[in-house]
Amino acid sequence: MTRVEIEYCVPCGHLDRAADLQRDLLALFGQQLETVALRPGDGGVFVVRVDGEQVFDKSTDEYDEAAITETVRERLQAET
């Protein structure tokens, strides 16, 4: 099953964005996902990993929830 990890900067206040993304992924894909984990960090980090592979990094990518969601969808489809 697909595992998603969202690492976010606590001091930067990225918790709300991380929690929103987590909630949206769970609402869209529900039991197709093994887990959508929030991992606190610092240093401005906001990184999304799917099955251990980084698919988004705030330091190099513009935040686009739709693109992140599509990447997760593609991973789920590849598993079937």
N, C-alpha and C positions, 0 to 999 in steps of 0.2 A: 504494500500500500504506500501511497505517497505521503511523505512527511514534509511539512513546511516549517521553516524557522524564520522568525522576524527578530533581528537584533536591532535594538534601538537605543539611542542616547538618553539616559535618564536626566542628566543635568540640562540637556537641551529642550526638554519638554516634548519629546517625540512619542511619549506613551499613548496619547490620544490617537495619533495617526496609526500607530502599530495596532492598537486595540480595534480601531475601525476596520483596518485591513483584515485582521483576524476574524472579526465578526462577519464581514462580507464574504470571505472565503468559506467559512463554515456554513453560512446561509445558502451559498450557491452550490457547494459541493458536498456538504454534510458528511455522511458516513463513507463517502468515497475516499476521504482523507483519514490517514491514521492519526495524525496530530497536526495542529497548527500551534506551535510553541512561540511564546514571547521570551526573548532573552535580553535582559537588561545589559547595557554597556555604557560607554562614555566616549569622549573624544569626537562627538558629532556623528557617530555611526548611525546609519539606518540601512541595513542590508537584509535582503530576502534570499533565502536559500531553499531550493526544492531538492529533496533527496541528497542534501549535502553540497549541491552545486549552486554557486552564487548566480542568481538571475537578475538581481537589482542591487545597485550600490549608489547611495545618494551622492557620493563624492564624484561619480563619473556620469550618472544618468539623471535625467529630469524625472521627477516623480510622476508616474502615470499608473494609477491603480488598475485601469483597464488593461494595460499591457502586462502587468504582473498577473492579473487574473487569467488572461489568455494563455500565458506561459504555463500556469498551473493546469488549466484545461487541456492543453496539448500533452502534458505529462500524463494526465489521467487517461486520455484517449490512447496514448502509446502503450499503456499497461493492459488494455483490453484486446 
